[in-house]
Amino acid sequence: MRGGAAFAALLALAGCSSARNPGGLAAPRNHLAEFDRGATGGDDQLQGGVNAYLWRGAIDTLSFMPLASADAVGGVILTDWYQPPATNGERFKIVAYVLDRRLRSDALRISVFRQVKQDGEWVDTPVATNTVSDITTRILSRARQLRADNGDRD
């Protein structure tokens, strides 16, 4: 499960920036993030009925990967394939679902897909067992931080 460890290390490195002053965080560099305006201010719900803190936490956490689509109304974030710079012949894709209006761990479902290149073809392979839980934990932590920064308003 070398690939899962490499991805977890990359995710940890990408998450290091969130330990800084939240007011000084740079906006994600993804062009789709500019459409996410419902997750600001004291409103903890987007129009579609998903928790805005979970939504923004997922966008922030996954912003190091290219986003293929982000539907704030439906609560679905789909990344494009991402190849970590430190690995060759390995790529990942993530789908995040925000399922509820409440900021709860069961309101978030993450699916991680991994492929490795074998004989010039991409082949599906399993991810490390802790990859999904690590990503989920990072998103939940970011969502809680966003809520705390907003005065714990729900």
N, C-alpha and C positions, 0 to 999 in steps of 0.2 A: 504494500500500500504506500509505496514511495510517493506516488502522485498526490495522494490525500495529504501527506505530511507537507509536501511542497506547497500545496494550495493553502493549507492551514497557516503555514509560515507567512505566505504572501498576504493572507487575510489579516493576520496579526500585524504585519507591517503597515498595511493600509489603514488599520484601525488605530495606529499610534497617533495619528493626527487628531483624533477625537478627544485625546486627553488634554489638549490645549484649552485655552480659554474659549468657551462656546461662542462668545460674542465675536471672537476673531477668526472663526472658522470660515474658510473660503467656500464659496458655493460650488457644488459639484460641476465638473467640467462637461457634463453631458447635455446636449442640446434639448433633450426631452424634459429635463428638470425645470426649464423655464415655464412649462405649462402647469406646474404643480403649485398653484397659487391658493388652493383651498386649504392647505395645511399650515396656515400662518395665523398668528394672533391667538386669541383665547378660544377659538373654535376647535373643539376636539373631535368634531365629526365633519367628514366631507359630505357633499350632497348625496353620494351613493350609499351612505350609511356605514362607511368604514371609519375606523379610528384614525384621525389625522396624525396623531403622534406615531402610531405604528407605521403609517404610510410614509411619513417623512423620515422616520428611523430606518426603514427599509431602503428608501431612495439614497439616503446619506451613506449607509453601510455598503451598498452595492455600487456606489458611484465610481469606483475604480474600474468597473467592468463597463463595456459599451452596452447601453440599453437599446433593445430592439423595440420595445413598446412599454408604455406605462399608462394604465387606465385607472385614474383615481376614483371614478364612479364605480367601477366593478371591483376595484381593489386588487388588480393584477399587475405585477411587474415582471417583465420577461427580458432577460439579458441576452445579448448576442454571445457567440462563442468567444471566449477569452483565453489567450495563451499566456501564461505567466512568463515573464522575461527570463527567469532563472531556469526554466525547463524547456526542453526541446521535444517536440512530438507529443504534446499533451495539451488538452484544452478542456474548458469547463463552461457550462451554461447553468444559469439559475432561474427558477421561476418562484416568485414569492406571491402568496395570496394573503391578503388581509381580509378576514372573514367576519369581523364583528365590529360593533361600535365601541366596545369596551377595550381598555388597555389590559389585555390578559394574554398569557402565553398560548392559550388554546385558540386565540383569535388570529394566529399566524401559522401558515403552513409553508414550508420551504421544500423545494425539490431541487436537487443538484444532479447534474448530468456530467459525466466525464468520458472523454474519448482519448485514446492513444493512437498514434500512427503506427501501423504495422504493414509492411510491404507496400507503402504508398497510399494506404487506405485508412480512414478514420474508423476505429472499432470502439463500440461502447464497452466500457469497463466500470465496475463498481467504484464508488468513492469510499474513502475511509469511513468507518462507522461513526466517528465523532464529528464529521464535517458539518452535517445538517444541524446538529445541536449547537456547535460552535457559532455558526452563522445566526441561528435563531437567538442565541444568547446575546450576541453583539447587537442585533436589531432591537431586541427588547431593552437592552441597556441604553441604547441611543434614544429610544422612544421615552423612556423614563427620565432621561436627562433633559430632553426637550420639554417634557411636562413640568419638571422641576424648574427649569429656566423660565417657564411661563407662569410661575407662581402656583404650581400644582392645580391650576384651573382645569376642570373637566367639562 
